[in-house]
Amino acid sequence: GLHIREITPEVAHLMKRAGMVTVRLSLETVSPKRFRDFSGKVSREDFKKAADALFKAGFTTRDVGAYILAGLPGQTIDEIQDTIAFVHSCGVPVKPALFSPVPGTVEFERAVSAGMIREGDDPVLQNNTLRTVDIWNGDPDGYNDFMRAVTEANERLEK
């Protein structure tokens, strides 16, 4: 994939001219703490510059989307909502992805430490589809309500 920091106005114009029609940006979160934890992966400024460059090059809200993560160890609903609000303020629809810990990664170790999973559990048990109730503070409808709200907000951007 292409790192967000590499999407300059010139690169965005080349992408459009080359016929690219769908661009997915991997933001994950705008939390300052997680930004440090993720070794400064993507800042708000990086994201805003890339989004502006893509729109100026002729991409639309139907062409561009941003992946964000929900369900990281210790992540709050407020953190997720802050990320969504920031992405939408840049004119970009949100594509939520639920966190699935990958053995051998720092985030996997954090998930073990947080009691989200146990070391040695079958990887199928770490699949995000089995954990949606935990992410939304025990509310079985929380995930569906969240996805409905994101979809409605994305649709407002595309009008």
Buried (B, 14 or more C-beta within 10 A) or exposed (E): EBEBBEBEBEBBBEBBEEEBEEBEBBBBBBBEEBBEBBEEBBBBEBBBBBBBBBBEBEBEBEBBBBBBBBBBBEBEBEBBBBBBEBBBEBBBBBBBBBBBBEBEEEBBBBBBEEEBBEEEEEEEEBEBEEBBEEBBEEBEEBBEEBEEEBEEBBEEBEE
